[in-house]
């Protein structure tokens, strides 16, 4: 474990490249930090960083680990499946928190994450967003890809934006796929990749124009962006291509793009557009 220092950053790491990028940025700045992985999460990259493993049921041990590392700030990064909790493993802290946390797990992701964030706050930790550290990853308005959205694509994107806004009002998901005005899939608890796989496998009979289809992702209307900010990258582009889509749309300032240059390169190679949509478009 790293030596205790003040104002360190605990990176609660899930899947994907975002937690790795955060750790690398902390190292580059020579700022104290600690990466925390849960269970059997495959975080091979973490061997090059201060790293500790944790168990969901051991909340007291987790908080002690963060404090002993001198971390006063916490950032959540990367996707993480809802855990299967074993009551026999609960420590005293989790036992106290269990009624509240288990109730939140029966709600949407935003409610669950807000509850978790409030618990960390009550323990004296400050929750910060990944975008406050990696500001260069925040999507900025424009169409950086060679391919440009057609009028049909633009209409589909606006239709998708309306759907995602309503979806977020009931704390369900952050994305959907629309082709020729028809909603082919909604993002739910399974996530974006599962939604795009579903489109790839089932959408053909409902697409009267094969040259149409967009993925739209955006934050929920009242979402706490510190703890669940949408992110896309090369994997998103590949999955959209497998689903037969024309492109990917996110709102200006409403998503993180992991490695924009490489994401645009892959989009160009696969002939997809990437559109960071302004609010007036």
BELLINLIN-V310773 format. One line per field, one symbol per residue. ss: DSSP state (a for helix, b for strand, c for the rest). burial: # if it has 24 or more other C-alpha atoms within 12 Angstrom, else .. Layout:
# BELLINLIN-V310773
ss=???
burial=???
This chain:
# BELLINLIN-V310773
ss=cccccccbbbbbbcbccaaaaaaaaaaaacccbbbbbbcccccaaaaaccbbbbccccaaaaaaaaaaccbbbbbbbcbcccccccaaaccaaaaaaaaaaaaaacccaaaaaaaaaaaaaacccbbccaaaccaaabcccbccccccccaaaaaaaaaaaaaaaaaaacccccbbbbbccbbbbbcccccaaaaaaaaaaacaaacccccccbbbbcccccccccccccbbcaaaaaaaaaccccbbbbbccccbbccaaaaaaaaaaaccbbbbbcccc
burial=.#.....###################....########..#.#..#..############.##.################.............#..##..##..#..##########.##..#.#######.##..####..###..##..##############.##..###################.##########..#...#...###########.######################################..##.###.########....
